Amino acid sequence: MITLDNLREISPCVWEIPKSFRSDMRVPARIYCSREMLEALLSEHSLEQAVNVSTLQGIQGYSIAMPDIHQGYGFPIGGVAAIRTADGVISPGGVGYDINCGVRLLKSAFHAKDLREKIEPLANQMQRDIPSGVGRGGEFKLDHSELNKVLNKGLKWAVKRGYAFDHDPQAIEEYGTYAAADAEYVSAKAKERGLDQLGTLGSGNHFVEIQEVLELQDADLADAFGLFQGQACVMIHTGSRGLGHQVCTDYVQLMNKVMPKYGIQIPDRELASAPFRSDEGQQYFRAMAAAANFAWVNRQIITHQTRSAWKRVLGSREAGALEILYDVAHNIAKLEQHDDKEYIVHRKGATRAFGPGAQELSEQFRESGQPVLIPGSMGTFSYVLCGTAAAMQETFGSTCHGAGRKLSRMKAKKTLDYNKLVKQLKDYGVVVRAGSASGLLEEAPQAYKDVDSVVSVVQASGISRVVAKLKPLAVIKG
């Protein structure tokens, strides 16, 4: 069991479990959090998971954990690992089951105060137009040939079909198309699960939320991002649905079978891996990239549905012209160059946060650095931040992805009161449209860490810079 004595504080909000803690560690484990957060982590297994990640073949620098860290599958949620492609592995547990679960923020030209009487009609229309719930399908049903095009082409497919503006890809990580994708390596079962799920939210912590820009904390960056005080925005949080889940399931099983062939030994079978350059490693990489493309198209179809709903309710072309500020992936493995070496950077419940000058960014963000989107939970604030040079040097261009759970879904349902939660949200002034009472309780603000504290850690440590704070006006949940 890890204790406080096993950690040393490297700098404010940065702690380290040294490589000497366990004989199989290849690198130290670094945790970005406050002392209070750290003490709360000692009662669960996420720090142990961060140590386990440090044993992976080819890992470089550190096993990194963000302040939203909590226990996950194999990797902790909030975990980052940069692994050398030349001699390292790729692990589905380092990406997760909801491949490219991510967040997108849409900017409107409207002040929220001018939409007060329209918030509820907008929420109603968006709930009607955007299907949600476990296994729930949508109107965008595909045949197998068309699904393969989505998996291989990502946003290019959506632009060609008229579901995206031509300039939308410029504001999306990887421009919304992961070039490594190959639908051939996505199983028939995974494809079957994805045929009718484009343009759907799913369940759990996924949502669409109407928000208001409450505070600008960096006026220059806000201006560069096209944000203004009082602006009405829409945040979308969802991923690759059942298709991505099945891809992860398929390849965890495959890698558990082939690890003996490659002599891979791991402290936790949930870290099942294969050499990145092996046949199995490449098959997973290409299937994962295809699932990521599916997720980007899923968020794009929801963007299309949202634009249509706003145009219908507000009755103007301007209302349907919601612009994408940015779209970030939370569960993904990316091929990246750092210090002139190639890595497969696993981010599991973590966000890319590239700083100024990064060539991977589109021209509009190259000078400022990449927008970072940190969603809160219902009734709490969300944030827009910016990547920094410090993140590039310390965390392979990574930061946190949200508040992070502190109560399991089961515990939230058992301990929280539905009527009190509804009253609390009403008192906050938040319009809620949810598929079920249990789903609402699972995602109550009390089930999550304090997002303000999480964001203060990444700001204090210098790996992100706060740009704007947004408050919820209406939320549509699965």
JOLIN-V40786 format. One record per residue. RES is the residue in three letters. BURIAL is # if it has 24 or more other ideal C-beta (glycine too) atoms within 12 Angstrom, else .. D_FIRST is the distance of its C-alpha to the first C-alpha in Angstrom with 1 decimal. Layout:
BEGIN
res->{RES | RES}
burial->{BURIAL | BURIAL}
d_first->{D_FIRST | D_FIRST}
END
This chain:
BEGIN
res->{MET | ILE | THR | LEU | ASP | ASN | LEU | ARG | GLU | ILE | SER | PRO | CYS | VAL | TRP | GLU | ILE | PRO | LYS | SER | PHE | ARG | SER | ASP | MET | ARG | VAL | PRO | ALA | ARG | ILE | TYR | CYS | SER | ARG | GLU | MET | LEU | GLU | ALA | LEU | LEU | SER | GLU | HIS | SER | LEU | GLU | GLN | ALA | VAL | ASN | VAL | SER | THR | LEU | GLN | GLY | ILE | GLN | GLY | TYR | SER | ILE | ALA | MET | PRO | ASP | ILE | HIS | GLN | GLY | TYR | GLY | PHE | PRO | ILE | GLY | GLY | VAL | ALA | ALA | ILE | ARG | THR | ALA | ASP | GLY | VAL | ILE | SER | PRO | GLY | GLY | VAL | GLY | TYR | ASP | ILE | ASN | CYS | GLY | VAL | ARG | LEU | LEU | LYS | SER | ALA | PHE | HIS | ALA | LYS | ASP | LEU | ARG | GLU | LYS | ILE | GLU | PRO | LEU | ALA | ASN | GLN | MET | GLN | ARG | ASP | ILE | PRO | SER | GLY | VAL | GLY | ARG | GLY | GLY | GLU | PHE | LYS | LEU | ASP | HIS | SER | GLU | LEU | ASN | LYS | VAL | LEU | ASN | LYS | GLY | LEU | LYS | TRP | ALA | VAL | LYS | ARG | GLY | TYR | ALA | PHE | ASP | HIS | ASP | PRO | GLN | ALA | ILE | GLU | GLU | TYR | GLY | THR | TYR | ALA | ALA | ALA | ASP | ALA | GLU | TYR | VAL | SER | ALA | LYS | ALA | LYS | GLU | ARG | GLY | LEU | ASP | GLN | LEU | GLY | THR | LEU | GLY | SER | GLY | ASN | HIS | PHE | VAL | GLU | ILE | GLN | GLU | VAL | LEU | GLU | LEU | GLN | ASP | ALA | ASP | LEU | ALA | ASP | ALA | PHE | GLY | LEU | PHE | GLN | GLY | GLN | ALA | CYS | VAL | MET | ILE | HIS | THR | GLY | SER | ARG | GLY | LEU | GLY | HIS | GLN | VAL | CYS | THR | ASP | TYR | VAL | GLN | LEU | MET | ASN | LYS | VAL | MET | PRO | LYS | TYR | GLY | ILE | GLN | ILE | PRO | ASP | ARG | GLU | LEU | ALA | SER | ALA | PRO | PHE | ARG | SER | ASP | GLU | GLY | GLN | GLN | TYR | PHE | ARG | ALA | MET | ALA | ALA | ALA | ALA | ASN | PHE | ALA | TRP | VAL | ASN | ARG | GLN | ILE | ILE | THR | HIS | GLN | THR | ARG | SER | ALA | TRP | LYS | ARG | VAL | LEU | GLY | SER | ARG | GLU | ALA | GLY | ALA | LEU | GLU | ILE | LEU | TYR | ASP | VAL | ALA | HIS | ASN | ILE | ALA | LYS | LEU | GLU | GLN | HIS | ASP | ASP | LYS | GLU | TYR | ILE | VAL | HIS | ARG | LYS | GLY | ALA | THR | ARG | ALA | PHE | GLY | PRO | GLY | ALA | GLN | GLU | LEU | SER | GLU | GLN | PHE | ARG | GLU | SER | GLY | GLN | PRO | VAL | LEU | ILE | PRO | GLY | SER | MET | GLY | THR | PHE | SER | TYR | VAL | LEU | CYS | GLY | THR | ALA | ALA | ALA | MET | GLN | GLU | THR | PHE | GLY | SER | THR | CYS | HIS | GLY | ALA | GLY | ARG | LYS | LEU | SER | ARG | MET | LYS | ALA | LYS | LYS | THR | LEU | ASP | TYR | ASN | LYS | LEU | VAL | LYS | GLN | LEU | LYS | ASP | TYR | GLY | VAL | VAL | VAL | ARG | ALA | GLY | SER | ALA | SER | GLY | LEU | LEU | GLU | GLU | ALA | PRO | GLN | ALA | TYR | LYS | ASP | VAL | ASP | SER | VAL | VAL | SER | VAL | VAL | GLN | ALA | SER | GLY | ILE | SER | ARG | VAL | VAL | ALA | LYS | LEU | LYS | PRO | LEU | ALA | VAL | ILE | LYS | GLY}
burial->{. | # | . | . | . | # | # | . | . | . | . | . | # | # | # | # | # | . | . | . | # | # | . | . | # | # | # | # | # | # | # | # | # | # | . | . | # | # | . | # | # | # | . | # | # | # | # | # | # | # | # | # | # | # | # | # | # | # | # | # | # | # | # | # | # | # | # | # | # | # | # | # | # | # | # | # | # | # | # | # | # | # | # | # | # | . | . | # | # | # | # | # | # | # | # | # | # | # | # | # | # | # | # | # | # | # | # | # | # | # | . | # | . | . | # | . | . | # | # | . | # | # | # | . | # | # | # | . | # | # | # | # | # | . | . | # | # | # | . | # | . | # | . | . | . | # | # | # | # | # | # | # | # | # | # | # | # | # | # | . | . | . | # | # | # | . | . | # | # | # | # | # | # | # | # | # | # | # | . | # | # | # | # | . | # | # | # | . | . | # | # | . | # | # | # | # | # | # | # | # | # | # | # | # | # | # | # | # | # | # | # | # | # | # | # | # | # | # | . | . | # | # | . | # | # | # | # | # | . | # | # | # | # | # | # | # | # | # | # | # | # | # | # | # | # | # | # | # | # | # | # | # | . | # | # | # | . | # | # | . | . | # | . | # | . | # | # | # | . | # | # | # | # | # | # | # | . | # | . | # | # | # | # | # | # | # | # | # | # | # | # | # | # | # | # | # | # | # | # | # | # | # | # | # | # | # | # | # | # | # | . | . | # | # | . | . | . | . | # | # | . | # | # | # | # | # | # | # | # | # | # | # | # | # | # | # | . | # | . | . | . | . | # | # | # | # | # | # | # | # | # | # | # | # | # | # | . | # | . | # | # | # | . | . | # | . | . | # | # | # | # | # | # | # | # | # | # | # | # | # | # | # | # | # | # | # | # | # | . | # | # | # | . | # | # | # | # | # | # | # | # | # | # | # | # | # | # | . | . | . | . | # | . | . | . | # | . | . | . | . | # | . | . | # | # | . | . | # | . | # | # | # | # | # | # | . | . | # | # | # | # | # | # | # | # | # | # | # | # | # | # | # | # | # | # | # | # | # | # | . | # | # | # | # | # | # | # | # | # | # | # | # | # | # | # | # | # | #}
d_first->{0.0 | 3.8 | 6.5 | 10.2 | 11.0 | 9.6 | 12.2 | 15.9 | 18.6 | 21.1 | 23.7 | 24.1 | 21.7 | 20.2 | 16.7 | 15.4 | 12.4 | 14.7 | 15.6 | 14.9 | 11.1 | 11.5 | 14.9 | 15.7 | 15.4 | 19.0 | 18.7 | 16.5 | 14.9 | 16.8 | 16.3 | 19.5 | 19.0 | 19.9 | 17.8 | 18.2 | 17.0 | 13.9 | 13.1 | 13.7 | 11.4 | 8.2 | 9.1 | 9.4 | 8.6 | 11.1 | 9.3 | 7.7 | 11.4 | 12.8 | 11.3 | 12.7 | 15.9 | 16.2 | 16.9 | 20.0 | 23.3 | 25.4 | 23.0 | 24.5 | 23.4 | 20.0 | 17.8 | 18.8 | 17.5 | 20.0 | 19.9 | 20.4 | 17.1 | 15.8 | 14.6 | 17.3 | 18.5 | 16.9 | 17.1 | 15.8 | 19.0 | 20.0 | 19.1 | 21.6 | 22.1 | 25.4 | 26.1 | 29.2 | 31.8 | 33.4 | 30.6 | 27.7 | 26.7 | 27.0 | 24.5 | 25.5 | 21.9 | 22.3 | 25.3 | 24.6 | 27.0 | 29.2 | 30.5 | 31.9 | 31.1 | 32.5 | 34.5 | 38.2 | 40.1 | 43.9 | 46.1 | 49.3 | 52.4 | 52.5 | 51.5 | 49.4 | 51.8 | 54.6 | 52.7 | 51.9 | 54.2 | 53.1 | 49.3 | 49.5 | 52.0 | 49.9 | 46.8 | 48.9 | 50.4 | 47.1 | 45.6 | 48.7 | 48.6 | 44.9 | 43.7 | 40.2 | 38.1 | 36.2 | 38.5 | 41.2 | 43.7 | 46.0 | 49.6 | 48.9 | 49.1 | 49.3 | 50.7 | 48.8 | 50.9 | 50.2 | 46.4 | 46.3 | 48.0 | 45.4 | 42.5 | 44.3 | 45.9 | 43.7 | 45.4 | 48.5 | 49.1 | 48.8 | 51.2 | 53.7 | 53.7 | 54.2 | 50.9 | 50.0 | 52.0 | 52.7 | 50.7 | 47.6 | 45.7 | 46.0 | 43.4 | 40.8 | 38.1 | 39.6 | 42.8 | 41.6 | 42.2 | 39.7 | 42.1 | 39.9 | 40.2 | 41.9 | 42.5 | 43.2 | 39.5 | 38.8 | 39.2 | 42.1 | 39.7 | 38.0 | 41.4 | 42.7 | 39.9 | 40.9 | 44.7 | 45.1 | 42.0 | 43.2 | 43.6 | 41.2 | 38.1 | 36.1 | 33.8 | 30.4 | 30.0 | 33.1 | 36.1 | 39.3 | 39.7 | 42.8 | 41.8 | 43.6 | 43.0 | 42.4 | 41.9 | 42.5 | 40.3 | 41.7 | 45.3 | 46.1 | 43.3 | 44.1 | 47.6 | 46.7 | 44.7 | 47.6 | 45.9 | 47.8 | 47.3 | 47.7 | 47.6 | 46.9 | 44.3 | 42.6 | 39.0 | 38.2 | 34.7 | 34.5 | 34.0 | 35.1 | 35.0 | 35.1 | 36.3 | 33.2 | 31.0 | 33.0 | 32.9 | 29.1 | 29.2 | 31.9 | 30.2 | 26.7 | 28.6 | 30.7 | 28.0 | 26.1 | 29.5 | 30.3 | 27.0 | 28.1 | 31.5 | 29.9 | 27.5 | 24.5 | 21.1 | 18.1 | 14.5 | 15.2 | 18.8 | 18.9 | 19.2 | 22.5 | 24.7 | 28.1 | 29.7 | 31.2 | 34.6 | 34.6 | 36.8 | 33.9 | 32.1 | 35.4 | 36.1 | 32.9 | 33.5 | 37.0 | 36.1 | 33.4 | 36.0 | 38.5 | 36.2 | 35.7 | 39.5 | 39.7 | 37.3 | 39.4 | 42.6 | 41.0 | 40.5 | 43.9 | 45.6 | 44.0 | 45.3 | 48.7 | 48.5 | 47.6 | 50.4 | 52.8 | 51.7 | 52.1 | 55.5 | 56.6 | 55.6 | 56.7 | 59.7 | 59.6 | 58.9 | 56.9 | 54.5 | 53.8 | 53.1 | 49.5 | 48.1 | 44.7 | 43.0 | 40.2 | 38.0 | 34.4 | 32.1 | 28.5 | 27.4 | 29.1 | 29.2 | 31.9 | 33.9 | 34.1 | 35.3 | 33.4 | 34.7 | 37.3 | 34.8 | 34.3 | 30.9 | 29.8 | 27.7 | 25.3 | 24.9 | 23.0 | 23.6 | 24.8 | 28.4 | 30.6 | 31.9 | 34.5 | 36.4 | 40.1 | 41.9 | 39.7 | 42.3 | 40.4 | 41.3 | 44.7 | 47.4 | 47.0 | 43.4 | 43.7 | 44.7 | 42.5 | 39.3 | 37.7 | 37.5 | 34.0 | 33.7 | 30.9 | 31.6 | 30.7 | 30.7 | 33.8 | 35.4 | 33.3 | 34.2 | 34.0 | 34.3 | 36.2 | 34.8 | 35.8 | 34.1 | 34.3 | 34.9 | 31.5 | 29.7 | 31.7 | 30.6 | 26.9 | 25.7 | 28.2 | 30.1 | 27.4 | 26.4 | 24.9 | 26.5 | 26.5 | 24.8 | 21.8 | 21.1 | 19.4 | 20.8 | 21.0 | 24.6 | 24.7 | 23.4 | 25.9 | 28.7 | 27.9 | 27.5 | 30.0 | 33.7 | 35.9 | 39.0 | 37.2 | 35.6 | 39.1 | 40.6 | 38.0 | 38.7 | 42.4 | 42.1 | 40.4 | 43.5 | 41.7 | 43.6 | 41.3 | 42.2 | 39.6 | 39.9 | 38.3 | 37.0 | 33.6 | 33.3 | 34.0 | 31.4 | 28.7 | 29.4 | 30.2 | 29.3 | 27.0 | 24.8 | 24.0 | 22.7 | 25.6 | 27.2 | 29.0 | 25.8 | 24.4 | 27.8 | 28.0 | 24.9 | 26.5 | 29.8 | 28.5 | 26.8 | 30.0 | 28.9 | 31.1 | 34.2 | 35.0 | 38.5 | 39.0 | 37.6 | 38.7 | 39.0 | 39.3 | 42.8 | 42.4 | 39.7 | 40.3 | 37.3 | 37.0}
END
